[in-house]
Amino acid sequence: PNTYFAKPLALSPLVCAAFGWENTGKDIIKCRHPKCGATICIAFHPSLNEESHDRLCQKYLDMLVSSHTSGCPFRSFASRWSKVMHQGGSKAVHCVRKSKRADIITEENNSEYLMNRVSEVLSDSKTNFYVPPYFLSLSDEFLRFEDCTGDGSITRDRVKEGALQIRDKLRARLDGGSKIDVKVPDAVTIFCRKVLPDADIDNLLYQKENMMKVPYLLSTFGWAPCEGSVGEKAGVIVKCRICQAKIWLASSLSTDEETFRKRRRIDTKGDATLKLIDSHRVYCPYVSGFSFGPGRQSDLPGWKVVVSNLLRSTTHTSVGGNSECEQKFVNKKCSVQ
């Protein structure tokens, strides 16, 4: 929202909404329940140091619970999950202090570090979690991040289901001669190559089905067509079902490849078009992961978790379930544990 921004991830619009709050004015959130109506003003002075900023953030987190009236149903819900996060959040895997982010960015260039973090992300431990539990009851979209199967099958199935739905919607909205192109970000290719150098990225991201490439990519990174007008432009509007970001997905006539490229340059010049990762809002789990309290958040963004699960799914579905690619994945994982 334009009136609620520059807030820490622990107080993101997603967290506030989960605990029953909605933005009604500049830095103001209000309980959605008609019999409560409690309000909170959340603001941080720019001169606060990190320690003071985190203390104030924790006070606001406590107020997300205590400011609801005693009879408000959101109060018990928020109170219950606040206790769970306080007791278990510090044990959650891949949770780091934000002051260490610079070190992590540097370490991400080390393949051993990457495999170690991916192994943690995909841990089967029932005491650890990637998604704060209170989100899981709000939307099925969060399930692809919290895949406890060990073989990535939940993520794979949900991505495929989303891709099929997207394909049908795109067919209904686009003319037969239109074509949509979505570019795989370099960061995704680099990440896949570091985690599993022998991975077939084309098979991983769209099952080698060229007609399904765009639906699979959109689904993998959390996008889906939505209702909306694009004026005279050719294309559709896509939306993230978690952060609600909307962006134009450009299309062009596909008479031949050269014509398509020329037309696309003309149609998209000067327009904001979809970027699979960067078009999400800054607090979206696909970009920032999740917060487990002031200054503590997952050190892998959601898109890496989804892609990691798909990598595991790819190795487990290889012929015979014990391909050379899978064996290398296992050997590399064991070498860093």
Buried (B, 14 or more C-beta within 10 A) or exposed (E): EEEBEEBBBBBBBBBBBBBBBBBEEEBBBBBBBEEBEBEBEBEBEEEEEEEEBBEBBBEBBEBBBBBBEEEBEBBEBBBEBBEBBBEBBEEBBBBBBBEEEEEBEEBBEEBEBBBBBBBBBBBEEEEBBBBBBBBBEEEEBBBBBBBBBEBBBBBBBBBBEBBBBBBEBBEEBBEEEBBBBBEBBEBBEEBBEBBBEEBBBEEBBBBEEEEBBBBBBBBBBBBBBBEEEBEEBBBBBBBBBBBBBBBBBBBBBBEEEEEBEEBBEEBBEEEEBBEBBEBBBBBBBBBBBBBBBBBBBBBBBBBBBBBBBBBBBBBBBBEEEEBEBBEBBEEBBEEBE
